[in-house]
Amino acid sequence: MEMPFHQQQLDWMAEFAKHRIDALNPFFLFLNYFDTEYFFFLLIPLIWIGFSYRWGIKIFYLFTINGLLNGLLKQTFGWPRPSQDLPEIGLLHFKSFGFPSGAAQTSILLGGLLIYYWKNKKAAWTVAVPYILLISFSRIYLEVHYPTDIWGGWIFGLMLLFVFIQTIGPIEKFFKSKSLAFGFLISLILPILFLLPFSKSYMLGSCLGASLGIYFSLKNDLYLPDENRFSKAFLRGFLAILFLTVIFFLWPQTFPGYTRAFALSLSLTFVASPVCRYILKIK
């Protein structure tokens, strides 16, 4: 299937590039970090340790699925990026295919979760909508995605959001009716079945580390109680991020990347909670 209106979109992107304001380039280049592992390196510990390990587990696996889905869709469609068609207009360059935009897909998914589940709806809309629009527009500004990539990201992100909302209740109910060992076994088998065939070694290492950490933490009741106060949650999350940063930089560079992913996930899911409990003297 060929990209619809390919040449028309490329002409529009080339014209758009002529009118970029150089002073804004650093801001939009900064927004690119929201589409990197560094963003999730901050977000997941903040949620998991700061606010709720239950939501941390949900977000971790949901965005693992989101990343796998986006990668499979890119390979299926094989549509190019504007910076690949016309390299001189791109502020960034990526080798992967363009459709759908992973940043747009992730932003609509995360923003949608915020709007649907956050009790303060006014605050949720105030945070989510600018986040979605800024991240999505930044992909066009940087010339790494066509408009159709953004629309596709929104569509698939909303589809995944709908599936999550409809299924998370029954899934949690199912696992609560089973033993902890059963859940642990499933959490090992499914990543191997779905990630290993697609050479997603980094994601596989992360999932296996998380599975081990979740199992032993739940078995020994190591997780922190939920925290609703933002200041306390931020402090807990900050300590967890600081702890993981130490692990990240101490891990030998000569080791394969998936071993670091395994170590970081295991540290987050098994070690970070006891460390924060000890430092903050949480009962």
N, C-alpha and C positions, 0 to 999 in steps of 0.2 A: 504493500500500500504506500503510495507516494504522499508526501506531505502536502496538504491542501494549501493553495495560494503561496507556494514556496517562493517564487520569484518576487511576487508582490510584497511579501513580508520582508524579504531580504532588502528590497529597494527602500522600504520604509525604515528598516533598521539602519541602513547606511545613511539615510537622511537624518535620522534621529541622532546618530553619532556626531554629526556636524554641529549640532546645537547643544551638546553637553557643556556644562559649566565646570571648568577645571577645578574650581574651588570646592565643588561638591564631591569630587572623585574620592578623596580620603574617606568621607562619610559612607559612601556606598561600598567602597572596598572593605570597610569595617563590617558592614552588614553581611558580607560574605561569610564571616565567622559563624553566623547562625546556621550555616549549611555545612559545618564541619564537625568532626568528632569533639572538638574543644567545647562546643556549645553543650553537647550532651554530657561531657565530662563535668560540667558545672550543674546542669539542670537535674540530672538523675540523682546525684548525691544530695542536692538541696531538697528534693522531694522525699527521697527515701529516708534519709537520716533526719532532715529538718522537720518535715511535717508528718509523714505516714509511710511506714514500710509497705503497707498494703497497696497504696497508690504507687509507691516506688516500683513494686513488682509489676503492676499493671502497665505502667509507662515503659518500663524496660522491655517487656515482651512485645507490647504494642508497637513500639518504634523499631524493634528488631524486625517484626513482620513488615512494617512500613518500608524499611530500607530494602528488604529482600524483594518485596513487590515492585518497588520502583526500579530496582536493577533489572528484574525480569521484563518489565514493560519496556525499558530502554532497549534491551536486546531484541525484543519482539518487533518493535516498530523500526528501530534503526535510523531514526531521523537525525539529521545533523544539527549542530548549533550554528548560530550566525557567526560566531568567532572562528568556526571551522570553515564556513563558506567564504568568509571575507576576513582573514586574520587581522588586518590592520585596524578594524573597528573595535576589536575586543580589548577590554581592560584586563581580562583574565582569559586563560585558555585551558580547556579541559579536553581530554582524549575521549571521554565517554560520550554516548549519544545524548540527545537533548530532550526527547519526549518520553514521559512527562517530566516537568521540572520537579526535582526532589525537594528543593527548598519550598516551592509553592505547595506541594503535597503535604510536607511536614507542617508548614505554617497553618494551613487550613485545618489540619487534624488537631494540632495543639491548641489553636485558637478556638476551635469548635468544642473541644473538651472543656476548656476554661469557661466558655459561655454556658454550656449545658450543665456542668456540675457545680460551678461556683455559686454559692447562695446569694452573694451580692451581685445581682445581674447588671446593675448600672456600671459597677467597677469592672466586671468581666468584659462587657462590650467596649468600655473605654480602653482597656488594655489590648483586647484581642483584635479588634478591627484595625487599628493603626499598625499593629505587629504584622498582621496578614498582608495588608496593602504595601507596607514598606518593604518587607522581605520579597514579596512577589515582584514589585516594581524594580527592585534593585537588580534582579536577574536580567531584566530588559535593559536597564541603564548600563550594566556591565557588559552587555551584548553577549551573554552566555546562553540566553534562551530567547526563542521566538514567542510572540503572544500565544500561539497555539500550545506551546509547552506549558505556559502558565495556566491556561484554561484546563488542559488535561490534568495538571497537578491538582487543581482545585476539585475537579470531578472525581478523580480516584481517591483523593484525600477525604472527600465527603462520603464516598461509598464506604471506605474503611471505617470512618467515624460511625456511620449508621450501623454497620455490622457489629462494631464493638459495643455500642449502646444496647443493641438488641440481644447480644449473646453473652455479655460479661456476667449478668445475673445467673443464668442457667449454668455457665461454666463454673462459677464460684460455688454454686450449690452442688454441682456434681463432685467437685474435688473435696468439699467438706464432708460428703457422704463416704469418701474413700479414706484409706489410711495415708499417713504422711509418706510412707515408703512407696506407695503407688504413685503419688504425685511426683516424687523424686525420680522414679523410673521413667515416667512419661516425659519429664523435663529433660532427661538425658537422651531419650530415644528420638523425640521429635526434631530437636536441632540437628542431630546427626542425619536424619532422613532428609530434611529440607535444606540444610545449609552445606553439607559436605559435597553433594553432587554438583553444586554450583560454585565450588571452590571459594566459598565464603569463610576462609579459615579464621580470619579475625573475629567475625561474628560468632563462629562456632566456639572459639576459645572463650569468648565473653559469656556465651550462654552456658557452657559447661561449668565455668567458674561460678556463675550466679546460681546454678542448680545446686552445686555442692554447698555453697554458703547459705542459701535459703533453707536447705534441708537441716543442716546442723544448727542453724540459728533458731529455727522453729522448734526443733527437737529439744533444745536446751533453753528455750525462752529467753533469748539474748536481745531481742529487738526492743528499741525504746518505745515508750508509750507515745501516742499521737500528740502533736503539739499544735494548738490553734493560735497561739500568740506569735505574731510574725517576728518580733525581735528575738524571742527564744528559738524559734525555728531557724531563723537566719544564722544565729550563732552555732547551732548544732550543725547546720549544713556547711557553714564556713570551716568548721573544724574537720568535718569529713573530707571536704575538698582539699584542705591543707594536708591531711594525712595521705590522701591518694596521690597528691602531687609529689610527695616524698617518695612514695612507691614508684611512681612513674619515672622519676629521674634517677633513682637508685638501681632500677632494673637494668641489667647489662644490655648494651646496645647490640651486642653480637648475637643475642638470642632472637629467634624468629618473632615476628610481630604478634602472632596468636598467643605466644606464651605471656607477653605483657598484658594482652587483653584478658587472659585467664586470671593472671595475678591481680589485676585491678578489680575485676568483677568479684573475685573471691574476697579480696580485702574489703570492698564495699559491703558485700552481703553478709560477711561473717565477722570481720574484725572491727569495722568502723563503729558499730553500735556500742560494743563494750568499751572501746577507747573513749568515745564521747561520754558514756555513762560514768567512767572513772574520772575524767577530767572535770566534768560539770557536776559530779556527785549527784547524779539522777538516780532516784530509787525506783 
